[in-house]
């Protein structure tokens, strides 16, 4: 049996579960399952890109570096727009525009992302706008102009539940700060949230008593690493809304 050996690695602007790979005429052909295709040299340089049956030359080879983020599309004039994350940076990712007729990069600009919390996962062109999808669970996509300027965000139809606490170290028998916020969006749900605590070596949760607004009493007999759970149910087992966390409970004065 031949020993397995990695001879090349390719970072591509597709989500890992969408990438399709083939070897044709000495080239690496990658597709995203939606008709978008990249052709790479064995060294990992971009040779051509296209949509559907149409493939355009992308000019001089370009190193393809996204490896988990980025995207590309082909404009009506045949130019290729490629966005990629450079060295894992999420702020203002670079967009390069290739003209197949000139065999050159004719435009290079950055996307003015409104924040740096989520990487770019896909890019599409629509009219004079750039549609960008990021790994943001609360956003369907964002819209930019052809110079990378941010125009608008299209929010997903979601509810947002968040929980925050003062410290990852809690003191047994003392009140600790715990704030819960719920944005229901357009939905009418208004659950009554409870807080639960469970030492990691015990299967059952203990419900925490609210001491005051955004304050809970920590059980005096609790100690060690504990799982914190925010849920609206009565036994912390089954709930449509759940936030989990980890805190360490120690004796007062430590």
C-alpha positions in Angstrom: 0.0 0.0 0.0 1.3 3.4 -0.9 1.8 5.9 1.9 -0.5 8.9 1.7 1.3 12.2 1.3 0.0 15.8 1.0 1.6 17.4 -2.1 -0.4 20.6 -2.4 -2.9 22.6 -0.4 -5.4 25.1 -1.9 -7.2 27.9 -0.2 -10.4 28.6 -2.1 -13.3 31.1 -1.8 -15.9 28.5 -1.2 -17.4 27.1 2.0 -15.8 23.7 2.7 -19.0 21.8 2.3 -19.7 23.4 -1.1 -16.3 22.9 -2.8 -16.1 20.4 -5.7 -12.7 19.3 -7.0 -11.6 17.8 -10.3 -8.3 17.4 -12.2 -8.5 18.3 -15.9 -5.6 18.7 -18.4 -3.1 19.2 -15.6 -5.2 21.9 -13.9 -7.1 21.8 -10.6 -10.8 22.7 -11.3 -12.8 23.8 -8.3 -16.6 24.5 -8.3 -19.0 25.7 -5.6 -22.0 23.7 -6.8 -23.8 26.8 -8.1 -22.0 27.0 -11.5 -19.1 29.1 -10.4 -15.7 27.6 -11.4 -12.1 28.3 -10.7 -9.2 26.8 -12.6 -5.9 26.7 -10.7 -2.4 25.7 -11.7 -0.8 22.8 -9.7 1.0 25.6 -7.7 -2.3 27.1 -6.7 -2.4 30.2 -9.0 -5.6 31.4 -10.5 -5.7 30.7 -14.3 -9.3 31.3 -15.1 -12.7 31.8 -13.6 -16.2 31.6 -14.9 -19.9 31.0 -14.3 -21.9 28.1 -15.9 -20.5 27.1 -19.3 -18.7 30.4 -19.7 -15.1 30.5 -18.6 -12.9 33.7 -18.9 -9.2 34.1 -18.7 -8.1 35.9 -15.5 -4.9 37.3 -16.9 -1.6 36.6 -15.1 -1.7 33.9 -12.4 -2.9 35.1 -9.0 -2.2 33.3 -5.8 -5.6 32.1 -4.3 -5.2 32.4 -0.6 -8.7 32.6 1.1 -8.7 29.1 2.7 -12.1 29.3 4.2 -13.3 32.8 3.3 -13.9 34.9 0.2 -15.7 34.6 -3.1 -15.8 35.6 -6.7 -18.1 36.4 -9.6 -17.9 37.3 -13.3 -19.4 40.6 -14.4 -21.4 41.1 -17.6 -18.3 42.7 -19.2 -16.2 39.5 -18.4 -14.2 41.0 -15.6 -13.6 38.7 -12.6 -14.2 40.1 -9.1 -12.3 38.1 -6.4 -12.5 38.9 -2.7 -10.2 37.2 -0.3 -9.0 37.3 3.3 -5.3 38.0 3.5 -3.6 36.2 6.4 -6.8 35.7 8.2 -7.6 39.5 8.4 -11.4 40.2 8.5 -11.2 44.0 8.4 -11.5 45.5 4.9 -10.8 42.4 2.8 -9.2 43.1 -0.6 -11.1 42.9 -3.9 -9.2 42.5 -7.1 -10.8 43.0 -10.5 -9.2 41.2 -13.5 -9.8 42.2 -17.1 -9.4 39.1 -19.4 -8.9 41.3 -22.5 -6.0 43.2 -20.9 -4.8 40.2 -18.9 -4.2 42.4 -15.9 -5.7 43.6 -12.7 -7.5 46.8 -13.5 -9.0 47.6 -10.1 -8.0 46.9 -6.5 -10.1 48.1 -3.6 -11.3 47.1 -0.1 -14.7 46.3 1.2 -15.6 48.7 4.0 -17.1 46.2 6.3 -19.3 47.7 9.0 -17.6 45.5 11.6 -14.9 42.9 11.9 -16.9 40.1 13.7 -17.6 37.8 10.7 -15.5 36.7 7.7 -16.6 37.0 4.1 -18.0 33.8 2.8 -19.3 34.6 -0.7 -19.5 37.4 -3.3 -22.0 38.0 -6.1 -22.5 40.9 -8.6 -26.0 42.4 -9.2 -26.3 45.5 -11.4 -23.9 48.1 -10.1 -23.8 46.5 -6.6 -21.7 43.8 -4.9 -23.6 41.4 -2.8 -21.6 39.9 0.1 -22.5 37.1 2.4 -20.6 36.9 5.7 -20.8 34.2 8.5 -23.3 36.4 10.4 -26.3 34.4 11.7 -28.4 37.6 12.0 -27.7 38.9 8.4 -28.8 37.5 5.1 -26.3 39.6 3.1 -24.7 43.1 2.8 -24.7 45.4 -0.2 -21.7 47.4 -1.4 -21.0 49.7 -4.4 -18.5 48.8 -7.0 -15.8 50.7 -5.1 -16.3 48.7 -1.9 -18.4 51.3 -0.1 -21.0 49.9 2.3 -24.6 50.6 1.3 -27.0 48.5 3.4 -27.5 45.4 5.4 -30.4 42.9 4.9 -31.2 41.4 8.2 -32.3 37.9 8.7 -35.7 37.2 10.3 -34.3 36.0 13.6 -34.7 36.5 17.4 -31.6 37.3 19.4 -31.0 36.1 23.0 -27.9 37.2 24.8 -26.6 36.8 28.4 -23.7 38.5 30.1 -22.2 38.1 33.6 -19.8 40.2 35.6 -17.0 37.6 35.9 -16.2 34.0 35.1 -15.4 33.5 38.8 -18.5 33.4 41.0 -18.6 33.3 44.9 -20.7 30.7 46.6 -23.5 32.2 48.7 -23.2 35.6 47.3 -25.1 37.6 44.6 -23.5 37.8 41.2 -24.4 40.0 38.2 -26.3 38.3 35.3 -28.1 40.2 32.6 -30.4 38.6 30.0 -31.7 40.4 26.9 -34.1 39.1 24.3 -34.8 40.8 21.0 -37.8 39.0 19.5 -37.7 40.9 16.2 -41.2 40.8 14.6 -42.2 37.8 16.6 -44.7 38.1 19.5 -42.8 35.6 21.8 -41.9 37.0 25.3 -40.5 34.0 27.2 -39.8 34.2 30.9 -36.2 33.3 31.1 -34.6 31.4 34.1 -31.0 30.9 35.1 -29.6 27.5 36.0 -26.3 26.2 37.4 -24.8 22.7 37.3 -21.4 21.5 38.7 -19.8 19.5 35.9 -19.8 16.3 38.0 -23.5 16.5 38.6 -26.2 15.8 36.0 -29.0 17.9 37.4 -29.3 21.7 37.2 -30.3 24.0 40.1 -32.4 27.0 39.3 -30.9 30.3 40.6 -33.0 32.7 42.6 -33.1 36.3 41.3 -31.7 38.5 44.1 -32.5 41.8 42.3 -32.6 43.2 38.7 -29.8 41.5 36.8 -28.5 39.8 40.0 -28.7 36.1 41.0 -27.9 34.3 44.3 -25.2 31.6 43.9 -26.0 28.5 46.0 -23.8 28.3 49.1 -23.0 24.6 48.6 -21.9 25.0 45.0 -18.2 24.7 44.1 -15.9 24.2 41.2 -16.4 24.5 37.4 -20.1 24.9 36.6 -22.3 25.0 33.6 -24.5 28.1 33.4 -27.7 27.8 31.4 -30.2 30.4 30.4 -33.6 28.9 29.3 -37.3 29.5 29.7 -38.2 26.0 30.5 -38.9 24.5 34.0 -36.1 21.9 34.2 -33.3 23.3 31.9 -33.6 20.2 29.7 -35.7 21.2 26.7 -36.1 24.7 25.4 -36.4 26.6 22.1 -34.1 29.3 23.5 -30.8 28.3 25.3 -27.6 30.1 26.2 -24.8 28.1 27.8 -21.8 29.3 29.7 -19.0 28.2 32.0 -18.2 29.7 35.4 -16.0 28.7 38.3 -17.6 28.9 41.8 -15.2 29.5 44.7 -15.5 30.2 48.4 -15.9 33.9 49.3 -12.6 35.7 49.8 -10.6 33.7 47.4 
